[in-house]
Amino acid sequence: HGIKIIKEHFNFQRQKFNVNFWDFGGQEIMHATHQFFLTKRCLYLLVLDSRKDEKAEYWLHYIQSFGRDAPVVMVLNKIDEYPSFDVNRKFLSKKYGNIQAYHKVSCRTDEGLTDLKKYLMDLLWNLELRSTTFPREWLKVKMSLETMKEDYISYAQYQALCKKNQVVKPDSQNVLLDLLNDLGVILNYERLRWYDTQVLNPLWLTNSVYRIINSPSLAKTNGSFFLDNLNTIINDERYQDNKHLESTGKLKKSGQKLSKVAQDKFLFIVAMMKQFELLFEFAEHRYLVPELLPIEENTYQFKTGSPILSLVIEYVDFLPTAIIPRLMVKMHKYIYNNQIWKTGMVLEEASIFHSIANIVLDKEEKKIYIDIQGQRGRDFLTMIRETVKEINSTYQNLEITEWVPLPSSDPTDPTLVSYKELLGYEKAGWEEYLSGELLKKFQVSELLNGIEKPEFRKQDISCRIFVSYAEKDHQHKEELIKHLMPLVRLNKATLWDKTCIDAGKEWMQEIYDNLDKADIVLCLVSSSFIASDFCYGEELGRAMAAHKAKKKVVIPIKAREANWDNLEIATLQELPRNNWLQGVDDDKSWVEIAKGIEAAIDGLKGVEGVGCK
């Protein structure tokens, strides 16, 4: 199953309190979806089955990644069948300090369940979140939301409900929203504020996602679907028959609603899955779920005689199952010739780096193998490494070792040296590395420089780029971001546009703050941009004043042809130089734009008053 939510009411120490039980399914394909709900403000019950080869540490790492230091109780089930079943308690407790207790039970015979229930009541009663004092007005909002029958509401509806109950200040509304999110009363995804959907019924969301992931039609297409397919997938008739749940009383007890999903919310569900890196859009309104890709490997055959750069990334204790799917989502625009499979991909960056890469995961060894060939393979490797680091940073206490294959060793089973070890050699001023296995010395600088440029090993400050555009040019903005991603991965630039604003933030102030911080302002010029009072009057006006004061650089990007010859912005050096973009897919012009922006960044380095270093 996916997720079952059961609400229970308890009497304890002469008081009543409610507990929401979230029962997560154990299927590997479902693991990535758990991150929607795992928070640090709850109690985790980790149930291990004595009949299965359960990986206790995998789940403990998983909980730690998203639940941080939340308390964990380990339950060893089916002791009626295997009385000797146990885990290394001292070892696990030392390694995972948030484990509170271990309980051996049998759900079939009820053995140990009374003691477990009593222990959980004590633990839940003493949880900090349970004893959190709500202002009376906040409690009224919470109770109102819990009695609502809607699956979701808009942010404006939430604000109206707050004001109705005298929670007026925006800061108070946002703090309450975060708290309600942790309690599971309302699910709030900050990055999806543009879809204006605050989820009240989690099962409305999870059922939709699980129906997509478990769809027989998607299994046949290896995870590929059109937006138009979602009505058939999500609102499949077999999901509308609730009689099997009603007859057992489970539907009433769990509060589950299996109603149809409105088609105007399909884009929100897809956007949410994109936000959590469960799928990507590879053509207009056509999507792919990497978890459903075929298993068979399909690597690129490199040209003989040309050098190949290699790096191995090892996950020492814990390999999150979502690493490769998330990497695929982040880098899907570079997928070469549809060569992707469940545990790997072929990537090509042809506009700047002119390089191609094989990325292969070995799940048993917990290693990712990266091999690259091309003109600027080292830069492409840096881009891929930075993307992997970005994904890794979302997991707490993830121990990673990067290994560099030594030249002249067996390419099928190379001798590896730790990249961190080589950095230590460089810092100590030791120029040679001696391999006892190969009985050979290697130049440390050559080994390091083969992976990363010397200047990238220093903590440089990247150039801050602000993108100003009209809503009608959203697709042009997305294409611009895509072509600038190599500069982001190389730590040469950070990008900001209005879609980066989190829910609850003061919209206009956030724009002004980030505009003021920017070193470069890119303006996607079109008739819509010129007609916009805010884009042309506010954003461009503010940017031009700073440009004249030599505090930042403004670069017009000629997105859609417009009558701009007599405007002040037309006096600036534009991109592309001699023409307007010939549509969103004008790759030749986009490459010229990306290279022009890279040159502008390089020209700003060392300029006084500008952040680029």
C-alpha positions as CSV (number, residue, x, y, z in Angstrom):
1,H,0.0,0.0,0.0
2,G,1.0,3.7,-0.2
3,I,0.0,5.6,2.9
4,K,-2.9,4.9,5.3
5,I,-3.9,7.6,7.8
6,I,-5.8,6.6,10.9
7,K,-7.1,9.0,13.5
8,E,-7.3,7.7,17.1
9,H,-8.6,9.3,20.3
10,F,-7.0,8.4,23.6
11,N,-7.8,9.1,27.3
12,F,-4.6,9.4,29.3
13,Q,-4.0,10.9,32.7
14,R,-7.6,12.1,32.8
15,Q,-7.2,14.0,29.6
16,K,-8.1,13.4,26.0
17,F,-5.7,13.7,23.1
18,N,-5.8,12.8,19.4
19,V,-3.1,10.9,17.5
20,N,-2.8,10.7,13.7
21,F,-1.1,7.4,12.6
22,W,0.5,7.5,9.2
23,D,1.3,4.0,8.0
24,F,3.9,4.2,5.2
25,G,4.1,1.4,2.6
26,G,7.4,-0.5,2.3
27,Q,7.6,-0.8,-1.5
28,E,10.8,0.7,-2.8
29,I,9.1,2.5,-5.6
30,M,7.1,4.4,-2.9
31,H,10.1,5.5,-0.8
32,A,10.6,8.8,-2.6
33,T,7.1,9.9,-2.0
34,H,7.5,9.6,1.8
35,Q,9.4,12.9,1.9
36,F,6.1,14.7,1.3
37,F,5.2,14.0,4.9
38,L,8.2,13.1,7.0
39,T,8.8,15.9,9.6
40,K,10.9,16.3,12.7
41,R,7.8,17.0,14.9
42,C,6.5,13.5,15.3
43,L,7.3,10.0,16.7
44,Y,8.5,7.3,14.3
45,L,7.6,3.7,14.8
46,L,9.9,1.5,12.8
47,V,8.4,-2.0,12.5
48,L,10.7,-4.8,11.3
49,D,9.5,-8.2,10.1
50,S,11.4,-11.2,11.3
51,R,10.6,-13.2,8.2
52,K,12.1,-10.6,5.8
53,D,15.6,-9.4,5.2
54,E,14.8,-6.0,6.7
55,K,17.4,-3.3,6.5
56,A,17.1,-1.5,9.8
57,E,19.9,1.0,9.1
58,Y,18.4,1.9,5.7
59,W,15.2,3.0,7.4
60,L,17.0,4.7,10.4
61,H,19.1,6.7,7.9
62,Y,15.9,7.5,6.0
63,I,14.1,8.8,9.1
64,Q,17.2,10.8,10.1
65,S,17.4,12.4,6.6
66,F,13.9,13.9,6.8
67,G,12.9,13.6,10.4
68,R,16.2,14.8,11.8
69,D,16.4,13.9,15.5
70,A,12.8,12.9,15.9
71,P,12.3,10.0,18.4
72,V,12.2,6.5,17.1
73,V,10.8,3.3,18.6
74,M,11.9,0.0,17.0
75,V,9.4,-2.8,16.9
76,L,10.4,-6.3,16.1
77,N,7.3,-8.1,14.9
78,K,6.3,-11.8,14.4
79,I,8.3,-13.1,17.4
80,D,5.7,-15.9,17.6
81,E,7.4,-17.4,14.5
82,Y,11.0,-16.3,15.3
83,P,11.4,-15.8,19.0
84,S,15.2,-15.2,18.6
85,F,14.7,-12.3,16.2
86,D,16.6,-9.2,17.3
87,V,19.0,-6.4,16.3
88,N,22.3,-5.2,17.6
89,R,20.8,-2.8,20.1
90,K,23.9,-1.3,21.6
91,F,25.4,-0.7,18.2
92,L,22.3,0.9,16.8
93,S,21.6,3.0,19.9
94,K,25.2,4.4,19.8
95,K,25.0,5.2,16.1
96,Y,21.4,6.6,16.2
97,G,20.9,8.5,19.4
98,N,17.2,9.2,18.7
99,I,16.2,5.5,19.2
100,Q,14.1,5.5,22.4
101,A,13.4,1.8,22.9
102,Y,13.1,-1.6,21.4
103,H,9.9,-3.8,21.7
104,K,9.4,-7.4,20.5
105,V,5.8,-8.1,19.6
106,S,3.5,-10.5,17.7
107,C,0.6,-8.7,16.0
108,R,-1.0,-12.2,15.5
109,T,-1.0,-13.3,19.2
110,D,-0.9,-9.8,20.8
111,E,2.2,-10.7,22.7
112,G,4.1,-7.6,23.8
113,L,1.4,-5.2,22.4
114,T,0.1,-4.1,25.8
115,D,3.6,-3.1,27.0
116,L,4.2,-1.3,23.6
117,K,1.0,0.6,23.8
118,K,1.6,1.7,27.4
119,Y,5.2,2.9,26.5
120,L,3.9,4.8,23.4
121,M,1.2,6.6,25.5
122,D,3.9,7.8,27.9
123,L,6.2,8.8,25.1
124,L,3.5,10.6,23.1
125,W,2.3,12.4,26.3
126,N,5.7,13.8,26.9
127,L,6.4,14.9,23.3
128,E,7.2,18.6,23.0
129,L,4.7,19.1,20.2
130,R,1.8,17.6,22.2
131,S,2.5,20.0,25.1
132,T,2.8,23.0,22.8
133,T,0.4,25.7,23.9
134,F,-1.8,27.1,21.2
135,P,-3.3,30.6,21.5
136,R,-7.0,30.3,21.7
137,E,-7.4,32.0,18.3
138,W,-4.9,29.5,16.7
139,L,-6.8,26.6,18.1
140,K,-10.0,27.8,16.5
141,V,-8.3,27.9,13.1
142,K,-7.0,24.4,13.6
143,M,-10.4,23.1,14.7
144,S,-12.1,24.8,11.7
145,L,-9.7,23.3,9.3
146,E,-10.1,19.8,10.8
147,T,-13.9,20.0,10.3
148,M,-13.8,21.1,6.7
149,K,-14.9,18.6,4.1
150,E,-12.8,20.1,1.2
151,D,-9.7,18.3,0.0
152,Y,-7.9,21.6,-0.4
153,I,-8.3,25.3,-0.1
154,S,-6.6,28.4,-1.5
155,Y,-4.1,30.5,0.5
156,A,-6.6,33.3,0.4
157,Q,-9.2,31.1,2.0
158,Y,-6.7,30.1,4.7
159,Q,-6.0,33.8,5.4
160,A,-9.7,34.6,5.5
161,L,-10.2,31.8,8.0
162,C,-7.4,33.2,10.1
163,K,-8.8,36.7,10.1
164,K,-12.2,35.4,11.0
165,N,-10.7,33.9,14.1
166,Q,-8.6,37.1,14.9
167,V,-5.3,35.7,13.6
168,V,-4.5,38.8,11.6
169,K,-0.8,39.3,11.4
170,P,0.8,37.7,8.3
171,D,3.8,36.4,10.4
172,S,1.4,34.7,12.8
173,Q,-0.6,33.2,9.9
174,N,2.6,31.8,8.5
175,V,4.0,30.4,11.8
176,L,0.6,28.7,12.4
177,L,0.7,27.3,8.8
178,D,4.1,25.7,9.4
179,L,2.8,24.2,12.7
180,L,-0.3,22.9,11.1
181,N,1.8,21.4,8.4
182,D,4.0,19.5,11.0
183,L,0.8,18.3,12.7
184,G,-0.5,16.9,9.4
185,V,-3.6,19.1,9.5
186,I,-2.8,21.0,6.3
187,L,0.0,20.3,3.8
188,N,1.8,23.4,2.6
189,Y,4.4,23.3,-0.2
190,E,6.1,26.7,-0.2
191,R,7.6,26.3,-3.7
192,L,4.2,25.6,-5.2
193,R,2.6,28.8,-4.0
194,W,1.7,29.8,-7.6
195,Y,-0.8,26.9,-7.7
196,D,-2.5,28.3,-4.6
197,T,-3.4,24.9,-3.2
198,Q,-3.2,24.2,0.6
199,V,-4.0,20.5,0.9
200,L,-6.4,19.5,3.7
201,N,-6.9,15.9,2.9
202,P,-3.4,14.2,2.4
203,L,-5.0,11.2,0.9
204,W,-6.4,13.3,-1.9
205,L,-2.7,14.0,-2.8
206,T,-1.1,10.6,-2.0
207,N,-3.8,8.6,-3.8
208,S,-3.2,10.7,-6.9
209,V,0.5,10.2,-6.8
210,Y,0.3,6.5,-6.1
211,R,-2.2,5.9,-8.9
212,I,0.3,7.6,-11.3
213,I,3.3,5.5,-10.0
214,N,1.3,2.2,-9.9
215,S,-0.6,2.8,-13.2
216,P,-0.5,-0.3,-15.5
217,S,-0.6,2.0,-18.5
218,L,2.6,3.8,-17.3
219,A,4.3,0.4,-16.7
220,K,3.7,-0.4,-20.4
221,T,5.2,3.0,-21.5
222,N,8.2,2.8,-19.1
223,G,6.9,5.8,-17.1
224,S,6.0,8.1,-20.0
225,F,2.6,9.9,-20.1
226,F,0.8,12.9,-21.5
227,L,-1.0,15.4,-19.3
228,D,-4.2,14.4,-21.1
229,N,-3.7,10.8,-19.8
230,L,-4.1,11.8,-16.2
231,N,-7.8,11.8,-16.0
232,T,-7.8,8.1,-17.1
233,I,-4.9,7.3,-14.8
234,I,-6.0,9.1,-11.6
235,N,-9.8,8.8,-12.0
236,D,-9.7,5.1,-13.1
237,E,-13.1,3.6,-12.4
238,R,-11.6,0.8,-10.2
239,Y,-10.6,3.5,-7.6
240,Q,-14.2,4.8,-7.3
241,D,-15.6,1.7,-5.8
242,N,-15.3,2.2,-2.0
243,K,-17.6,-0.6,-1.0
244,H,-14.7,-2.9,0.0
245,L,-13.5,-0.3,2.5
246,E,-16.9,0.7,3.7
247,S,-17.9,-2.9,4.5
248,T,-14.9,-3.3,6.8
249,G,-15.4,0.1,8.4
250,K,-11.8,1.1,7.4
251,L,-12.9,4.1,5.3
252,K,-14.9,5.7,8.1
253,K,-12.2,5.0,10.7
254,S,-9.3,6.3,8.6
255,G,-11.2,9.3,7.2
256,Q,-10.1,8.3,3.7
257,K,-11.7,9.9,0.8
258,L,-11.4,8.3,-2.6
259,S,-13.4,10.8,-4.6
260,K,-12.5,11.9,-8.1
261,V,-9.8,14.5,-8.6
262,A,-10.8,17.7,-10.5
263,Q,-8.9,18.0,-13.8
264,D,-8.0,21.6,-13.0
265,K,-5.7,20.2,-10.2
266,F,-3.7,17.9,-12.4
267,L,-1.1,20.5,-13.1
268,F,-0.7,21.0,-9.3
269,I,-0.2,17.3,-8.8
270,V,2.4,17.2,-11.6
271,A,4.1,20.3,-10.3
272,M,4.3,18.8,-6.8
273,M,5.9,15.6,-8.3
274,K,8.3,17.8,-10.2
275,Q,9.1,19.8,-7.0
276,F,10.0,16.5,-5.2
277,E,11.9,15.3,-8.3
278,L,9.6,12.3,-9.0
279,L,9.1,13.2,-12.7
280,F,10.2,15.6,-15.4
281,E,8.7,17.2,-18.5
282,F,10.6,16.1,-21.6
283,A,8.2,17.6,-24.2
284,E,5.3,20.0,-23.9
285,H,2.8,18.4,-21.5
286,R,4.6,15.0,-21.7
287,Y,6.2,13.6,-18.6
288,L,8.4,10.7,-17.4
289,V,8.6,9.0,-14.0
290,P,12.3,7.7,-13.7
291,E,11.3,5.0,-11.2
292,L,9.4,3.2,-13.9
293,L,12.2,3.1,-16.5
294,P,13.5,-0.3,-17.8
295,I,16.3,-2.0,-15.8
296,E,18.5,-2.8,-18.8
297,E,21.7,-0.7,-19.0
298,N,22.2,1.4,-22.2
299,T,25.5,3.2,-21.9
300,Y,27.3,5.2,-24.6
301,Q,30.2,3.7,-26.4
302,F,33.1,6.2,-26.1
303,K,35.4,6.9,-29.0
304,T,38.7,5.0,-28.9
305,G,41.9,7.0,-28.5
306,S,40.3,10.0,-26.8
307,P,40.9,10.5,-23.0
308,I,38.2,9.6,-20.5
309,L,37.7,11.4,-17.2
310,S,36.4,9.2,-14.4
311,L,35.1,9.7,-10.9
312,V,33.5,7.3,-8.4
313,I,31.1,8.6,-5.7
314,E,30.6,6.1,-2.8
315,Y,27.8,6.3,-0.3
316,V,29.5,4.9,2.8
317,D,26.6,3.8,4.9
318,F,23.3,4.8,3.2
319,L,22.4,5.1,-0.4
320,P,19.0,6.9,-0.8
321,T,17.1,5.1,-3.5
322,A,16.0,8.4,-5.1
323,I,19.5,9.7,-5.9
324,I,19.6,8.6,-9.6
325,P,15.9,9.4,-10.3
326,R,16.5,12.9,-8.7
327,L,19.7,13.4,-10.7
328,M,17.8,12.4,-13.8
329,V,15.1,15.0,-13.1
330,K,17.6,17.7,-12.4
331,M,19.6,17.0,-15.6
332,H,16.9,15.7,-17.9
333,K,17.6,18.5,-20.4
334,Y,21.0,16.9,-21.1
335,I,19.8,13.4,-21.6
336,Y,21.4,12.0,-24.8
337,N,19.4,10.1,-27.4
338,N,16.8,8.8,-24.8
339,Q,19.6,6.7,-23.2
340,I,18.2,6.4,-19.7
341,W,17.4,3.4,-17.5
342,K,16.5,2.8,-13.9
343,T,20.0,3.0,-12.5
344,G,21.8,5.3,-15.0
345,M,21.8,7.7,-17.9
346,V,23.9,9.2,-20.7
347,L,24.2,13.0,-20.6
348,E,25.5,15.4,-23.3
349,E,26.3,19.1,-23.0
350,A,26.9,20.1,-26.6
351,S,26.6,23.9,-26.5
352,I,29.4,24.9,-24.2
353,F,31.3,21.8,-22.9
354,H,30.9,19.6,-26.0
355,S,31.1,16.5,-23.8
356,I,29.2,13.3,-23.1
357,A,29.0,11.3,-19.9
358,N,28.0,7.8,-18.7
359,I,26.5,7.8,-15.2
360,V,25.9,4.3,-13.7
361,L,24.8,3.3,-10.3
362,D,25.9,0.1,-8.6
363,K,23.3,-0.4,-5.9
364,E,25.1,-3.3,-4.1
365,E,28.4,-1.4,-3.9
366,K,26.5,1.9,-3.2
367,K,28.7,3.7,-5.8
368,I,28.0,6.0,-8.7
369,Y,30.5,5.7,-11.6
370,I,30.9,8.8,-13.8
371,D,32.9,8.6,-17.1
372,I,33.2,11.6,-19.4
373,Q,34.7,12.3,-22.8
374,G,34.8,15.6,-24.7
375,Q,36.5,19.0,-25.2
376,R,35.6,20.4,-21.7
377,G,34.9,17.1,-19.9
378,R,36.4,18.5,-16.7
379,D,33.9,21.3,-16.6
380,F,31.0,18.9,-17.4
381,L,32.2,16.7,-14.6
382,T,32.2,19.7,-12.2
383,M,28.6,20.4,-13.3
384,I,27.5,16.9,-12.6
385,R,29.4,16.7,-9.3
386,E,27.8,19.9,-8.1
387,T,24.3,18.6,-9.0
388,V,24.9,15.4,-7.0
389,K,26.2,17.5,-4.1
390,E,23.0,19.6,-4.2
391,I,20.9,16.4,-4.0
392,N,23.1,14.9,-1.2
393,S,22.7,18.1,0.8
394,T,19.0,17.4,1.3
395,Y,19.9,14.3,3.3
396,Q,21.2,14.7,6.8
397,N,24.5,13.1,7.8
398,L,25.1,11.5,4.4
399,E,28.7,10.2,4.3
400,I,30.2,10.4,0.9
401,T,33.7,9.5,-0.4
402,E,34.8,10.6,-3.9
403,W,37.4,8.3,-5.5
404,V,39.8,9.1,-8.4
405,P,41.0,6.2,-10.6
406,L,44.8,6.2,-10.9
407,P,46.2,6.2,-14.5
408,S,47.8,3.0,-15.7
409,S,45.7,0.9,-13.4
410,D,43.3,-1.8,-14.8
411,P,40.4,0.2,-16.3
412,T,37.9,-2.7,-15.5
413,D,39.0,-2.7,-11.8
414,P,41.0,0.5,-11.3
415,T,43.1,1.4,-8.3
416,L,41.3,4.3,-6.5
417,V,42.5,7.1,-4.3
418,S,40.3,9.4,-2.2
419,Y,39.8,12.8,-3.7
420,K,39.8,14.2,-0.1
421,E,43.2,12.5,0.5
422,L,44.6,14.2,-2.6
423,L,43.3,17.6,-1.4
424,G,45.1,17.0,1.9
425,Y,48.3,16.3,0.0
426,E,47.9,19.6,-1.9
427,K,47.2,21.6,1.3
428,A,50.3,20.1,2.9
429,G,52.4,21.0,-0.1
430,W,53.2,17.3,-1.0
431,E,53.6,17.1,-4.7
432,E,53.6,13.4,-5.2
433,Y,51.3,10.6,-4.3
434,L,52.8,7.1,-3.9
435,S,50.6,4.1,-4.7
436,G,51.8,1.1,-2.8
437,E,49.5,-1.1,-4.9
438,L,50.9,0.1,-8.2
439,L,54.4,0.9,-6.9
440,K,54.3,4.2,-8.7
441,K,54.4,7.9,-7.9
442,F,51.8,10.3,-9.3
443,Q,51.7,14.1,-9.5
444,V,49.0,15.3,-7.0
445,S,48.3,18.4,-9.1
446,E,47.7,16.3,-12.3
447,L,45.3,14.0,-10.4
448,L,43.3,16.9,-8.9
449,N,43.3,19.0,-12.0
450,G,41.9,16.1,-14.0
451,I,38.8,16.4,-11.9
452,E,38.5,20.1,-11.1
453,K,40.2,23.3,-12.1
454,P,42.5,24.7,-9.3
455,E,40.3,27.9,-9.0
456,F,37.2,25.8,-8.4
457,R,38.9,24.3,-5.4
458,K,38.8,27.7,-3.8
459,Q,35.6,29.2,-2.3
460,D,34.9,31.8,-4.9
461,I,31.7,34.0,-4.8
462,S,29.5,33.3,-7.8
463,C,27.8,36.0,-9.8
464,R,24.2,36.8,-8.7
465,I,21.9,37.0,-11.7
466,F,18.3,38.4,-11.5
467,V,15.9,37.4,-14.4
468,S,13.1,40.0,-15.2
469,Y,10.4,38.8,-17.5
470,A,6.7,39.1,-18.3
471,E,4.3,36.2,-17.5
472,K,3.7,35.6,-21.3
473,D,7.5,34.9,-21.6
474,H,7.6,32.2,-19.0
475,Q,8.7,29.5,-21.5
476,H,11.5,31.8,-22.7
477,K,12.6,32.2,-19.1
478,E,12.6,28.5,-18.5
479,E,14.7,28.0,-21.7
480,L,17.1,30.7,-20.5
481,I,17.5,29.0,-17.1
482,K,18.2,25.7,-18.9
483,H,21.1,27.2,-21.0
484,L,22.6,28.9,-18.0
485,M,22.6,25.8,-15.8
486,P,26.2,24.9,-16.7
487,L,27.3,28.3,-15.2
488,V,25.3,27.5,-12.1
489,R,26.9,24.1,-11.7
490,L,30.3,25.5,-12.2
491,N,29.6,27.9,-9.3
492,K,30.0,30.9,-11.7
493,A,26.4,32.1,-11.3
494,T,23.4,31.9,-9.0
495,L,20.0,32.6,-10.6
496,W,16.9,34.2,-9.2
497,D,13.5,35.0,-10.5
498,K,10.1,35.6,-9.0
499,T,9.2,31.9,-8.9
500,C,11.8,31.5,-6.2
501,I,9.6,33.4,-3.7
502,D,8.4,31.2,-0.8
503,A,4.8,31.2,0.4
504,G,4.1,33.8,3.0
505,K,6.9,36.2,1.9
506,E,6.2,39.8,1.0
507,W,6.2,39.4,-2.8
508,M,7.3,42.9,-3.8
509,Q,9.9,43.2,-1.1
510,E,11.4,39.9,-2.0
511,I,11.8,41.1,-5.6
512,Y,13.3,44.4,-4.6
513,D,15.7,42.7,-2.2
514,N,17.0,40.2,-4.8
515,L,17.1,42.8,-7.5
516,D,19.3,45.0,-5.3
517,K,21.6,42.1,-4.5
518,A,22.1,41.1,-8.2
519,D,25.3,41.7,-10.1
520,I,23.7,41.1,-13.5
521,V,20.0,41.8,-14.5
522,L,18.7,39.9,-17.5
523,C,15.6,41.4,-19.1
524,L,13.6,39.3,-21.5
525,V,12.5,42.0,-23.9
526,S,9.1,41.6,-25.6
527,S,6.1,43.7,-26.2
528,S,4.6,42.1,-23.0
529,F,7.7,43.2,-21.0
530,I,7.6,46.7,-22.3
531,A,3.8,47.0,-21.6
532,S,4.2,45.8,-18.1
533,D,4.4,48.7,-15.6
534,F,6.1,46.5,-13.0
535,C,8.7,44.8,-15.3
536,Y,9.6,47.9,-17.4
537,G,8.8,50.6,-14.9
538,E,9.8,49.1,-11.5
539,E,12.3,46.4,-12.2
540,L,14.0,47.8,-15.2
541,G,13.9,51.4,-13.8
542,R,15.6,50.2,-10.6
543,A,18.2,48.1,-12.5
544,M,19.0,50.9,-14.9
545,A,19.8,53.4,-12.1
546,A,22.2,50.8,-10.6
547,H,23.7,50.1,-14.1
548,K,24.4,53.9,-14.6
549,A,26.1,53.9,-11.2
550,K,28.2,51.0,-12.3
551,K,26.8,48.8,-9.5
552,K,25.4,46.2,-11.7
553,V,25.1,45.2,-15.4
554,V,21.8,45.1,-17.3
555,I,21.7,42.8,-20.4
556,P,18.6,42.8,-22.6
557,I,17.7,39.4,-24.0
558,K,15.7,39.9,-27.2
559,A,13.0,37.3,-26.5
560,R,10.1,38.3,-28.8
561,E,10.3,41.0,-31.5
562,A,9.1,44.4,-30.3
563,N,9.2,48.0,-31.2
564,W,12.0,49.1,-28.8
565,D,14.5,51.1,-30.9
566,N,13.8,54.4,-29.2
567,L,13.8,53.0,-25.7
568,E,16.7,53.5,-23.3
569,I,17.2,49.8,-22.9
570,A,17.9,49.5,-26.6
571,T,21.2,51.5,-26.1
572,L,22.6,48.6,-24.0
573,Q,24.6,45.7,-25.5
574,E,21.9,43.1,-26.2
575,L,21.9,39.3,-26.8
576,P,21.7,37.8,-29.3
577,R,23.6,40.5,-31.1
578,N,22.1,40.6,-34.6
579,N,18.7,39.2,-34.4
580,W,15.7,38.4,-32.2
581,L,15.1,34.9,-30.9
582,Q,13.3,32.8,-33.5
583,G,11.0,31.1,-31.0
584,V,11.6,29.2,-27.8
585,D,13.5,26.4,-29.5
586,D,16.1,28.6,-31.2
587,D,19.1,26.7,-29.7
588,K,21.7,28.5,-31.8
589,S,20.7,31.9,-30.4
590,W,20.4,30.5,-26.9
591,V,24.0,29.2,-27.1
592,E,25.1,32.7,-28.2
593,I,23.2,34.2,-25.2
594,A,24.7,31.7,-22.7
595,K,28.2,32.4,-24.0
596,G,27.6,36.2,-23.9
597,I,26.5,36.0,-20.3
598,E,29.5,33.9,-19.4
599,A,31.7,36.5,-20.9
600,A,29.9,39.2,-19.0
601,I,30.5,37.3,-15.7
602,D,34.2,36.9,-16.5
603,G,34.4,40.6,-17.2
604,L,32.9,41.5,-13.8
605,K,35.4,39.6,-11.8
606,G,37.5,41.9,-9.7
607,V,35.3,44.9,-10.4
608,E,34.9,47.0,-7.3
609,G,31.4,47.1,-5.9
610,V,30.3,43.9,-7.7
611,G,29.9,40.6,-5.9
612,C,31.6,38.3,-8.5
613,K,35.1,37.2,-7.4
